[in-house]
Amino acid sequence: MAALFELYMDANDCFRFRLVAEDGEVMLTSEAFAYEDVAIAGIWAVREAAVTGSIVDLTGLKPTA
């Protein structure tokens, strides 16, 4: 099983999504959305960014060999 996105309603009746790893760990939880279609668009935006996004290291740590 691959990681998956879960779309759900929170306690305030807002739409949210979370990215869940294969082992069940929640890796990401979205902000609240008033509309389901906007939340789904958020999922698509995260999927696209994950594929094309760069990693920027802001820690200032130097890699060790």
Gaussian input, Z-matrix of N, CA and C with variables (Angstrom, degrees):
# hf/3-21g

backbone

0 1
 N
 C     1     B1
 C     2     B2     1     A1
 N     3     B3     2     A2     1     D1
 C     4     B4     3     A3     2     D2
 C     5     B5     4     A4     3     D3
 N     6     B6     5     A5     4     D4
 C     7     B7     6     A6     5     D5
 C     8     B8     7     A7     6     D6
 N     9     B9     8     A8     7     D7
 C    10    B10     9     A9     8     D8
 C    11    B11    10    A10     9     D9
 N    12    B12    11    A11    10    D10
 C    13    B13    12    A12    11    D11
 C    14    B14    13    A13    12    D12
 N    15    B15    14    A14    13    D13
 C    16    B16    15    A15    14    D14
 C    17    B17    16    A16    15    D15
 N    18    B18    17    A17    16    D16
 C    19    B19    18    A18    17    D17
 C    20    B20    19    A19    18    D18
 N    21    B21    20    A20    19    D19
 C    22    B22    21    A21    20    D20
 C    23    B23    22    A22    21    D21
 N    24    B24    23    A23    22    D22
 C    25    B25    24    A24    23    D23
 C    26    B26    25    A25    24    D24
 N    27    B27    26    A26    25    D25
 C    28    B28    27    A27    26    D26
 C    29    B29    28    A28    27    D27
 N    30    B30    29    A29    28    D28
 C    31    B31    30    A30    29    D29
 C    32    B32    31    A31    30    D30
 N    33    B33    32    A32    31    D31
 C    34    B34    33    A33    32    D32
 C    35    B35    34    A34    33    D33
 N    36    B36    35    A35    34    D34
 C    37    B37    36    A36    35    D35
 C    38    B38    37    A37    36    D36
 N    39    B39    38    A38    37    D37
 C    40    B40    39    A39    38    D38
 C    41    B41    40    A40    39    D39
 N    42    B42    41    A41    40    D40
 C    43    B43    42    A42    41    D41
 C    44    B44    43    A43    42    D42
 N    45    B45    44    A44    43    D43
 C    46    B46    45    A45    44    D44
 C    47    B47    46    A46    45    D45
 N    48    B48    47    A47    46    D46
 C    49    B49    48    A48    47    D47
 C    50    B50    49    A49    48    D48
 N    51    B51    50    A50    49    D49
 C    52    B52    51    A51    50    D50
 C    53    B53    52    A52    51    D51
 N    54    B54    53    A53    52    D52
 C    55    B55    54    A54    53    D53
 C    56    B56    55    A55    54    D54
 N    57    B57    56    A56    55    D55
 C    58    B58    57    A57    56    D56
 C    59    B59    58    A58    57    D57
 N    60    B60    59    A59    58    D58
 C    61    B61    60    A60    59    D59
 C    62    B62    61    A61    60    D60
 N    63    B63    62    A62    61    D61
 C    64    B64    63    A63    62    D62
 C    65    B65    64    A64    63    D63
 N    66    B66    65    A65    64    D64
 C    67    B67    66    A66    65    D65
 C    68    B68    67    A67    66    D66
 N    69    B69    68    A68    67    D67
 C    70    B70    69    A69    68    D68
 C    71    B71    70    A70    69    D69
 N    72    B72    71    A71    70    D70
 C    73    B73    72    A72    71    D71
 C    74    B74    73    A73    72    D72
 N    75    B75    74    A74    73    D73
 C    76    B76    75    A75    74    D74
 C    77    B77    76    A76    75    D75
 N    78    B78    77    A77    76    D76
 C    79    B79    78    A78    77    D77
 C    80    B80    79    A79    78    D78
 N    81    B81    80    A80    79    D79
 C    82    B82    81    A81    80    D80
 C    83    B83    82    A82    81    D81
 N    84    B84    83    A83    82    D82
 C    85    B85    84    A84    83    D83
 C    86    B86    85    A85    84    D84
 N    87    B87    86    A86    85    D85
 C    88    B88    87    A87    86    D86
 C    89    B89    88    A88    87    D87
 N    90    B90    89    A89    88    D88
 C    91    B91    90    A90    89    D89
 C    92    B92    91    A91    90    D90
 N    93    B93    92    A92    91    D91
 C    94    B94    93    A93    92    D92
 C    95    B95    94    A94    93    D93
 N    96    B96    95    A95    94    D94
 C    97    B97    96    A96    95    D95
 C    98    B98    97    A97    96    D96
 N    99    B99    98    A98    97    D97
 C   100   B100    99    A99    98    D98
 C   101   B101   100   A100    99    D99
 N   102   B102   101   A101   100   D100
 C   103   B103   102   A102   101   D101
 C   104   B104   103   A103   102   D102
 N   105   B105   104   A104   103   D103
 C   106   B106   105   A105   104   D104
 C   107   B107   106   A106   105   D105
 N   108   B108   107   A107   106   D106
 C   109   B109   108   A108   107   D107
 C   110   B110   109   A109   108   D108
 N   111   B111   110   A110   109   D109
 C   112   B112   111   A111   110   D110
 C   113   B113   112   A112   111   D111
 N   114   B114   113   A113   112   D112
 C   115   B115   114   A114   113   D113
 C   116   B116   115   A115   114   D114
 N   117   B117   116   A116   115   D115
 C   118   B118   117   A117   116   D116
 C   119   B119   118   A118   117   D117
 N   120   B120   119   A119   118   D118
 C   121   B121   120   A120   119   D119
 C   122   B122   121   A121   120   D120
 N   123   B123   122   A122   121   D121
 C   124   B124   123   A123   122   D122
 C   125   B125   124   A124   123   D123
 N   126   B126   125   A125   124   D124
 C   127   B127   126   A126   125   D125
 C   128   B128   127   A127   126   D126
 N   129   B129   128   A128   127   D127
 C   130   B130   129   A129   128   D128
 C   131   B131   130   A130   129   D129
 N   132   B132   131   A131   130   D130
 C   133   B133   132   A132   131   D131
 C   134   B134   133   A133   132   D132
 N   135   B135   134   A134   133   D133
 C   136   B136   135   A135   134   D134
 C   137   B137   136   A136   135   D135
 N   138   B138   137   A137   136   D136
 C   139   B139   138   A138   137   D137
 C   140   B140   139   A139   138   D138
 N   141   B141   140   A140   139   D139
 C   142   B142   141   A141   140   D140
 C   143   B143   142   A142   141   D141
 N   144   B144   143   A143   142   D142
 C   145   B145   144   A144   143   D143
 C   146   B146   145   A145   144   D144
 N   147   B147   146   A146   145   D145
 C   148   B148   147   A147   146   D146
 C   149   B149   148   A148   147   D147
 N   150   B150   149   A149   148   D148
 C   151   B151   150   A150   149   D149
 C   152   B152   151   A151   150   D150
 N   153   B153   152   A152   151   D151
 C   154   B154   153   A153   152   D152
 C   155   B155   154   A154   153   D153
 N   156   B156   155   A155   154   D154
 C   157   B157   156   A156   155   D155
 C   158   B158   157   A157   156   D156
 N   159   B159   158   A158   157   D157
 C   160   B160   159   A159   158   D158
 C   161   B161   160   A160   159   D159
 N   162   B162   161   A161   160   D160
 C   163   B163   162   A162   161   D161
 C   164   B164   163   A163   162   D162
 N   165   B165   164   A164   163   D163
 C   166   B166   165   A165   164   D164
 C   167   B167   166   A166   165   D165
 N   168   B168   167   A167   166   D166
 C   169   B169   168   A168   167   D167
 C   170   B170   169   A169   168   D168
 N   171   B171   170   A170   169   D169
 C   172   B172   171   A171   170   D170
 C   173   B173   172   A172   171   D171
 N   174   B174   173   A173   172   D172
 C   175   B175   174   A174   173   D173
 C   176   B176   175   A175   174   D174
 N   177   B177   176   A176   175   D175
 C   178   B178   177   A177   176   D176
 C   179   B179   178   A178   177   D177
 N   180   B180   179   A179   178   D178
 C   181   B181   180   A180   179   D179
 C   182   B182   181   A181   180   D180
 N   183   B183   182   A182   181   D181
 C   184   B184   183   A183   182   D182
 C   185   B185   184   A184   183   D183
 N   186   B186   185   A185   184   D184
 C   187   B187   186   A186   185   D185
 C   188   B188   187   A187   186   D186
 N   189   B189   188   A188   187   D187
 C   190   B190   189   A189   188   D188
 C   191   B191   190   A190   189   D189
 N   192   B192   191   A191   190   D190
 C   193   B193   192   A192   191   D191
 C   194   B194   193   A193   192   D192

   B1=1.4532
   B2=1.5181
   B3=1.2994
   B4=1.4614
   B5=1.5217
   B6=1.3202
   B7=1.4582
   B8=1.5278
   B9=1.3357
   B10=1.4581
   B11=1.5139
   B12=1.3193
   B13=1.4582
   B14=1.5241
   B15=1.3265
   B16=1.4548
   B17=1.5246
   B18=1.3157
   B19=1.4585
   B20=1.5243
   B21=1.3346
   B22=1.4597
   B23=1.5261
   B24=1.3232
   B25=1.4643
   B26=1.5265
   B27=1.3368
   B28=1.4641
   B29=1.5320
   B30=1.3198
   B31=1.4623
   B32=1.5216
   B33=1.3360
   B34=1.4669
   B35=1.5235
   B36=1.3322
   B37=1.4687
   B38=1.5245
   B39=1.3277
   B40=1.4620
   B41=1.5292
   B42=1.3214
   B43=1.4610
   B44=1.5248
   B45=1.2877
   B46=1.4669
   B47=1.5173
   B48=1.3349
   B49=1.4505
   B50=1.5090
   B51=1.3089
   B52=1.4608
   B53=1.5224
   B54=1.3171
   B55=1.4560
   B56=1.5171
   B57=1.3275
   B58=1.4616
   B59=1.5309
   B60=1.3263
   B61=1.4629
   B62=1.5247
   B63=1.3210
   B64=1.4652
   B65=1.5257
   B66=1.3401
   B67=1.4646
   B68=1.5312
   B69=1.3485
   B70=1.4580
   B71=1.5098
   B72=1.3318
   B73=1.4654
   B74=1.5201
   B75=1.3393
   B76=1.4581
   B77=1.5255
   B78=1.3152
   B79=1.4620
   B80=1.5239
   B81=1.3184
   B82=1.4571
   B83=1.5137
   B84=1.3213
   B85=1.4609
   B86=1.5208
   B87=1.3127
   B88=1.4600
   B89=1.5188
   B90=1.3053
   B91=1.4574
   B92=1.5266
   B93=1.3178
   B94=1.4636
   B95=1.5235
   B96=1.3257
   B97=1.4542
   B98=1.5300
   B99=1.3219
   B100=1.4553
   B101=1.5257
   B102=1.3233
   B103=1.4613
   B104=1.5259
   B105=1.3226
   B106=1.4575
   B107=1.5267
   B108=1.3282
   B109=1.4612
   B110=1.5212
   B111=1.3170
   B112=1.4687
   B113=1.5318
   B114=1.3220
   B115=1.4647
   B116=1.5257
   B117=1.3249
   B118=1.4613
   B119=1.5228
   B120=1.3149
   B121=1.4660
   B122=1.5288
   B123=1.3321
   B124=1.4586
   B125=1.5127
   B126=1.3277
   B127=1.4686
   B128=1.5191
   B129=1.3181
   B130=1.4722
   B131=1.5264
   B132=1.3293
   B133=1.4665
   B134=1.5290
   B135=1.3257
   B136=1.4684
   B137=1.5198
   B138=1.3185
   B139=1.4713
   B140=1.5250
   B141=1.3208
   B142=1.4646
   B143=1.5235
   B144=1.3212
   B145=1.4609
   B146=1.5217
   B147=1.3308
   B148=1.4663
   B149=1.5196
   B150=1.3192
   B151=1.4659
   B152=1.5202
   B153=1.3185
   B154=1.4692
   B155=1.5226
   B156=1.3160
   B157=1.4601
   B158=1.5190
   B159=1.3197
   B160=1.4576
   B161=1.5236
   B162=1.3159
   B163=1.4555
   B164=1.5158
   B165=1.3316
   B166=1.4544
   B167=1.5327
   B168=1.3180
   B169=1.4607
   B170=1.5172
   B171=1.3104
   B172=1.4660
   B173=1.5238
   B174=1.3299
   B175=1.4602
   B176=1.5115
   B177=1.3258
   B178=1.4534
   B179=1.5104
   B180=1.3187
   B181=1.4518
   B182=1.5231
   B183=1.3076
   B184=1.4547
   B185=1.5168
   B186=1.3369
   B187=1.4685
   B188=1.5202
   B189=1.3141
   B190=1.4636
   B191=1.5124
   B192=1.3002
   B193=1.4695
   B194=1.4345
   A1=109.40
   A2=117.40
   A3=122.31
   A4=109.58
   A5=115.73
   A6=120.23
   A7=108.50
   A8=116.09
   A9=119.34
   A10=110.96
   A11=114.38
   A12=121.89
   A13=108.14
   A14=116.27
   A15=121.94
   A16=108.00
   A17=116.84
   A18=123.37
   A19=106.59
   A20=117.45
   A21=119.82
   A22=110.77
   A23=115.15
   A24=122.31
   A25=108.14
   A26=116.00
   A27=119.14
   A28=110.52
   A29=116.99
   A30=121.99
   A31=112.82
   A32=117.00
   A33=121.43
   A34=112.29
   A35=116.96
   A36=123.23
   A37=112.92
   A38=115.83
   A39=121.94
   A40=108.02
   A41=114.99
   A42=120.41
   A43=109.44
   A44=116.52
   A45=123.59
   A46=108.02
   A47=114.84
   A48=118.99
   A49=108.79
   A50=114.80
   A51=120.49
   A52=108.16
   A53=115.31
   A54=122.40
   A55=106.73
   A56=115.76
   A57=121.62
   A58=108.83
   A59=116.21
   A60=122.31
   A61=110.43
   A62=115.03
   A63=121.11
   A64=112.67
   A65=116.50
   A66=120.01
   A67=113.11
   A68=117.23
   A69=121.48
   A70=114.83
   A71=117.07
   A72=120.02
   A73=110.49
   A74=116.58
   A75=121.48
   A76=107.80
   A77=115.07
   A78=121.19
   A79=112.47
   A80=117.13
   A81=121.57
   A82=108.11
   A83=116.68
   A84=122.13
   A85=107.57
   A86=116.41
   A87=121.32
   A88=112.02
   A89=113.98
   A90=121.06
   A91=107.91
   A92=117.15
   A93=121.74
   A94=110.05
   A95=115.38
   A96=122.18
   A97=108.64
   A98=116.99
   A99=121.48
   A100=111.78
   A101=116.83
   A102=120.87
   A103=111.30
   A104=115.51
   A105=121.60
   A106=112.06
   A107=117.66
   A108=119.67
   A109=112.31
   A110=117.42
   A111=120.91
   A112=109.65
   A113=116.92
   A114=120.39
   A115=110.67
   A116=117.04
   A117=120.59
   A118=110.63
   A119=117.60
   A120=120.50
   A121=110.27
   A122=117.30
   A123=121.33
   A124=112.30
   A125=116.40
   A126=120.42
   A127=109.68
   A128=116.79
   A129=120.12
   A130=111.24
   A131=117.45
   A132=120.96
   A133=110.99
   A134=117.08
   A135=120.31
   A136=110.41
   A137=117.23
   A138=120.45
   A139=111.01
   A140=116.58
   A141=120.29
   A142=111.38
   A143=117.28
   A144=120.97
   A145=111.49
   A146=117.14
   A147=120.43
   A148=111.29
   A149=116.76
   A150=120.83
   A151=111.12
   A152=117.16
   A153=120.57
   A154=113.97
   A155=117.25
   A156=120.84
   A157=113.71
   A158=115.45
   A159=122.19
   A160=109.75
   A161=115.49
   A162=121.36
   A163=107.29
   A164=116.79
   A165=121.90
   A166=107.44
   A167=116.66
   A168=121.40
   A169=109.16
   A170=116.47
   A171=122.42
   A172=111.53
   A173=116.77
   A174=120.02
   A175=112.86
   A176=117.45
   A177=121.01
   A178=113.84
   A179=116.88
   A180=121.31
   A181=109.72
   A182=115.70
   A183=120.38
   A184=108.55
   A185=116.55
   A186=119.16
   A187=111.42
   A188=115.57
   A189=120.68
   A190=108.85
   A191=115.86
   A192=119.36
   A193=109.43
   D1=134.02
   D2=177.28
   D3=-89.41
   D4=169.76
   D5=173.59
   D6=-58.45
   D7=155.18
   D8=-179.31
   D9=-143.73
   D10=159.75
   D11=174.76
   D12=-99.89
   D13=132.06
   D14=174.60
   D15=-110.39
   D16=127.27
   D17=176.23
   D18=-101.63
   D19=129.51
   D20=-176.32
   D21=-150.53
   D22=168.01
   D23=175.68
   D24=-99.76
   D25=134.17
   D26=178.53
   D27=-88.46
   D28=-176.21
   D29=-176.49
   D30=-64.29
   D31=-19.39
   D32=179.73
   D33=-99.03
   D34=15.74
   D35=-179.22
   D36=60.79
   D37=33.13
   D38=173.42
   D39=-104.93
   D40=154.46
   D41=178.13
   D42=-85.49
   D43=138.18
   D44=174.85
   D45=-139.98
   D46=162.46
   D47=170.88
   D48=-135.24
   D49=156.94
   D50=176.01
   D51=-137.17
   D52=149.14
   D53=175.53
   D54=-99.81
   D55=122.61
   D56=-175.04
   D57=-116.08
   D58=126.73
   D59=179.15
   D60=-72.83
   D61=167.52
   D62=179.78
   D63=-54.58
   D64=-34.85
   D65=-178.00
   D66=-84.55
   D67=4.71
   D68=178.42
   D69=92.97
   D70=-5.65
   D71=179.71
   D72=-70.19
   D73=132.64
   D74=176.15
   D75=-80.02
   D76=117.01
   D77=-176.03
   D78=-94.57
   D79=-24.20
   D80=-175.80
   D81=-156.38
   D82=138.97
   D83=172.26
   D84=-127.68
   D85=133.52
   D86=-175.86
   D87=-79.56
   D88=172.56
   D89=167.83
   D90=-72.75
   D91=174.70
   D92=177.80
   D93=-85.25
   D94=140.72
   D95=178.35
   D96=-122.85
   D97=141.92
   D98=179.07
   D99=-77.19
   D100=-25.84
   D101=-174.34
   D102=-125.77
   D103=140.19
   D104=-178.38
   D105=-60.96
   D106=-42.54
   D107=-177.40
   D108=-65.19
   D109=-30.40
   D110=177.45
   D111=-72.31
   D112=-38.58
   D113=176.33
   D114=-63.56
   D115=-41.67
   D116=177.95
   D117=-64.91
   D118=-38.91
   D119=175.22
   D120=-61.73
   D121=-35.09
   D122=175.86
   D123=-63.28
   D124=-39.35
   D125=176.60
   D126=-61.34
   D127=-46.83
   D128=179.74
   D129=-61.87
   D130=-38.30
   D131=178.90
   D132=-64.51
   D133=-41.62
   D134=178.41
   D135=-65.83
   D136=-42.14
   D137=178.68
   D138=-59.89
   D139=-45.33
   D140=179.91
   D141=-65.22
   D142=-44.16
   D143=-179.65
   D144=-63.87
   D145=-35.73
   D146=-179.91
   D147=-64.63
   D148=-33.56
   D149=-178.72
   D150=-78.27
   D151=-38.50
   D152=-172.63
   D153=-104.70
   D154=-9.78
   D155=-174.62
   D156=-72.35
   D157=149.71
   D158=176.68
   D159=-96.57
   D160=159.83
   D161=174.20
   D162=-98.49
   D163=125.57
   D164=177.46
   D165=-116.71
   D166=117.02
   D167=-178.08
   D168=-88.58
   D169=110.43
   D170=-179.47
   D171=-103.88
   D172=10.30
   D173=-176.53
   D174=-78.41
   D175=-23.47
   D176=-176.37
   D177=77.89
   D178=2.56
   D179=-179.76
   D180=-81.98
   D181=141.42
   D182=176.39
   D183=-91.12
   D184=137.78
   D185=179.29
   D186=-64.97
   D187=146.66
   D188=175.77
   D189=-104.29
   D190=145.25
   D191=-178.02
   D192=-89.08

